[in-house]
């Protein structure tokens, strides 16, 4: 257990996040001690206290989200009622069934309860257990960096115009002294603060929206495909876990930040059951298999994200996703399930392990009689 936690912390994501937090905190407090000293007024004391509180809450929720983890399904998990297995998908990696709202993360190598996404900054998934702490971490980071942006901007302005205030000021203005090194680090920290407010603020928006809708990032994609399947049908898909924004919010955000439920059994809307979403997933999987086409490799692909030898089209239109690329050799067969103009997504046929990922379209050609091959496989 200790080894696992150490491995989770000593990763570029958490280490970089902690360095960013500390860099902004130390530089902001240094500038704040000159721009609005806490020792000279109550306003300065409150200003420094609020910022330090935001910094501490950011670190606390960051570490809590990372250490607690998302909540994993036990290996070889099965539902208590054997008949329910027909409504669930089987995970070959974990040798068990996926509970409703659970998905397998290839980076964590586990099935995650109510998986939203894998976050490299905490080096684990955001899921049922740590969703509240992760959202609080984003909130306090944005609030603290917004305050930091104001403090650093005002300090930078005062420092650059220090000589002007010495001659033309009233003498009551704060004196901000910035050496060459301090000036550089002040600008650097200001850039980090603005970046956090913009980038993390956008991520915070998506997390709050997910909580209010009780719909994770993975489920967004499932629901979108469910609606697309029913465009010409009167039978509309109803997302079973949306109980209204108040109940949705209380399931994740509360005073204790303890998630409601065990991550397996969920409260659902009237007219839905525990397997409404999993049945839809199974239907989408069947349609996906029906669309599968067999391709054979005619040009080798190294598996690089930037394929310099596979055409300008593939190089300039790389899929904007963290999904893996698969290495291909001439003569390999691939079962393709997703198509783009210059890239394809599929699973390598005949390999012992499931190898799925993207590869350039110029590397393969479709096999004649693909439909006959698919019927033989089924």
N, C-alpha and C positions, 0 to 999 in steps of 0.2 A: 504493500500500500504506500509506504513512504517512498520507495523507489519510483513508483508510478507518479506521485505528486512532484518529486524532484524532476523527473523527466518532463512533466507538463510545464513546469516553471522555466526550466533552462532550455528555452526555445526562442527563436528570434522574435516571435510575436509578442509574448509577455515581456521579454527583456526590453524590446523597443518601446512598448507602451509605457513601462515604468520609467524609462529614460526620458521620454517626452513629458510625462507628468512631472518628474523631478526638475527637469530643465525649466519648464514654464513656472513651476512653483518658486524655485530659488531666485530666478531672475526677476519675477514679479515682486517678491518680497524685498529684494535688494532695491529695486526702483521705488517701491512704495515707501521704504524707510527714508528716502530723500524727498519724494513728491508730496507725500502726506504722512509724516511720521506719527506713529501711534503714541509716542511719548509727549506730543505737544497738544493733542486735542482728542476729545471723545470721538469726533468723526473719524480721525485716523485710526483709533483703536477699533471702532466698529468695522471700518473698511477692511483692515487687516484680519480681524476675527472672522468676518464673513468669508473672505477668500480662503483662509486656512481651513475653515470648516468645509467648504466646497472641495478643497484638495483632499482632505482626509476622508470625506464621504466617497469621493471618486475612487481612492485607493482601496477603501474598505469593500465597496461593492464590486470592484474589479477583482480583488482577491477572492471574495465570496463566490462570484460567478465562476471563477476558474477552479477553485478548490472543491466546491460542491458538485460541479459537473452537471450535465443535463439530465441525468437519470437514465440508466441503461436497463434494458430488459435482461433477465437472467438468461444465460446460455441454455439452449434447448428448451425454451419456454413453450408451453402448450396451454390452450384454454382449459378451464376446468370441465366444461362440457365437450365431449369428443365430437359431437355433431357440429359444433361451431367451427371446427377446423376447415370445413368446406368453404367458409366465407372469408378465410384469411389467406394471406400469401405466405409462402414458406421461404425462409432465409437459409440458403445453403452454407453461408459463411458461419452463422451462429448455430446452425443445426437445430433450428426451432422456428416457430411461427412468429409472424409480426403481429403484435397487438394492434387494435385500431389506433390510428394516428402515429404509429411507430414506423420508423424508416431506418434502413441500414446506412451508416456513414462509413465510407471506404477509408477515411482518414483515421477515425476513432476505432474502426474495425469492430464496431458493435452496433446493435439495433438500439436506437435512441427513442425514448418515449416523447411523443409530441415534438418531433424534431422540427426546428425552424430553419437553421442553417449552421454550417460549420464556420466558426469565427477564428481566424488565425491569430488574432490579438490576444485571445484567452487560451488558445491552443486546444480548444475542445468545442463541442457543439453547444448551441443554445437550444435548450429543450424544456421539458416540463419542470424540472427542479430549479434551474438557475435563470429562468426567463425574467423573473422579477428583479433579481439582483443585477442582471445584465442591463435591463432597461434603466434602473436607477443609476448604474454606472454611466450610461450614456447621458442621462439627464444632468447629473452633477458635473460631468466633464464639460458639457456645453455651457452650463451656467458659470462655472469657474473660469473657463477660457474666455467667455464674453466679458467678464469683469477684468480678467487679465489683459484683454485687448485694450480696454479703456485705460487701465493703469499704465501699460507700456507705451501706448500712443501719447498720452499726456506727458509722461516722463521723457520720452524721446523728443517731443516738441520743446519742452522746457530745457532739456540738455543742449539741443542744437542752438537754441536762442538764448543761452545763458548770458553771453556777453551783452546782448541787447538789453536784457532785464537789469543787468548791473548798472548801466548808464541811464536808462530811461524808465525803469520800473519804480515802484513805490518803496522798494526795499523790504516789503512784506512777502514778496513772492518766494516760493520754495526754491532753494538752490539745488539743482540736479547736475552733478558732475559725472560726465561719461568719458572715460578714457577710450583709446582706440579699441582695446579688447572688450571693454564693457559695451561700447557702442555696437560692436559686431554681434555680441551675444544678445543684446537687447533687440536688435533687428531680427535675429534668428528666432528668438523666443516669440516675438510678435508674429512672425510668419507662421510658426507652429500653432499659436493660439487662433489665428484667423482660419487656418486650415482645419483645426478641430471643430470650430464653430460651424463651418460650412459642411464638411464631410460627415462628421459625427452627428451634426444636427439633422442632416438628411436621413441618416440611419435611424436616429431617434424617432423621426416622423414615421418611418415604415414600421418600427417596432410598436409604437403607440397605436397605429392603425391596425396592426395584427392583433393586438390585445383587445381593442374595442370590438373587432369583428370576430374574435376568437378563431382566427384563421391564420395558420402559419404560412411562411413563404413556400414551403413544399405544397401545402394544400391550395394555395393560390393557383398553382399550375394545374392541379387536378381539377379544381372547380372550373377553371377556364376551359379545359378540354371537355368537361361535362356539359357546359353550356353550348359549346361548339357542336357536340354530337347531337344536340336537341334543337338546332336552329329551325328545322322544318317540322318540329313536333310540338304538340300542345302540352306534353308531359314535361314540365320544367324541373330541373334538378334543384332540390332544396338542401342547402348546407346544414347538416344536422346539429352542429355545435354552437350556432349563433343563438344565444339565449337573451339577447338584448345587451346594450353596451354596459349597463350597470352590473349585471351578473357576470358578464364577460370580464370586466375590469377587476371585480372582486376575486375572481378565480386566480389571478396572477399577482395583483398589487394589493397588499394589505399591510397592517402594522407589523406583523411578524415576518412578512415576505416568505411565508411557508405556502407552497402551492396547494391548491384544493384537489383532493383525490389522490389515487395511487398511480396514475399514469396509464392505467389499463381500462378501467370502467369510467365512462364519461356521462355527464348529464346531456341529454339530447332534447331536441324540440319535439313537440307533439307531431305524431305522424311519422316519426323516424325511429330507428332502432340503433343498437350498437354497431351494426354492420352496414349501415346505409352507405358510408363512404368507401368501405372496403369492397362492397359489391360493385360500386362504380369503378374502382380501381381494377377489379378483375375484368370488367367489361372493356375497359380501355386497353388492358393487356391483350385481350383476345383480338381486338381490332388491330393492335400493333403487330401481332403475329400474322394476321391476315395481310398486312401491308408489306411484310418482310420480303426482300428480294436478295437473291444470291449473286454476289460479285466475285470475280477472281482477280488477283493482283498481277499486273503486267509490268509495273515499275516499283522498285524497292522504295520504302519510306522509312526513314530513320527514327521517327517518333518525336522529332524536334517540334517545338511550338512554332518556330519560324523556318519553314521548309524552303531553303534557298534554291534547291534544285528541282522543285516540283511545279514550277510555273509561277509567273507573276500574279496570276489570279488568286492562287492559294496563299501566296505570301502577303498580298495586300488585303485579303479578306479573311483573316484568321478569326475563328469563332471567339467571341468575347465571353468565355466561360472558363471556370477552373476545372472542367471535366478533362480527363486524361486523354492523351493521344496514344495510339497503339502502333507498335513497330510492325511493319509488314515486309515480307519477303516475296519474291516472284513465285507464283504458284499457290500462294495461300488463298483460302476462300473466306469470305466475310459475309455475314448475314446483316444486311443494311436495313435500318428501321427509320432513319431520319435523313432527309436530303436538304442540302443547300446548293447554291450554284457552283461553288468551288470546293465544298467539303461534304463528307458523308459521315454518318455515325452508325456504327454497327458492332457486332460481336464476331470475333475470330472463330471460325468454324473448325472443329476438330481438335482444339487445344484442351489440355487436361483441366486448366483453370479457366474461368470466365474472364476473357480479355475483351473489354468493351471500351470504345473511345472514338475520337475523331481521326480522320485521315483525309488527305487531299483526293479529290474526285479524279484527278488526272492519273492516279496510280492504278485504277481498276477499270474493268469493263463488266457490264452485266452479262450473266451467263444465259444463253438461250435455253428455254425450257425451265426457267426458274420456278414457274408455277407447278410443273410436274415434280420438281425436286422437293418443293415445300409440301406437297400432298403426300409424298413418300415419307417425309420426316414425321408428319402428324399421324 
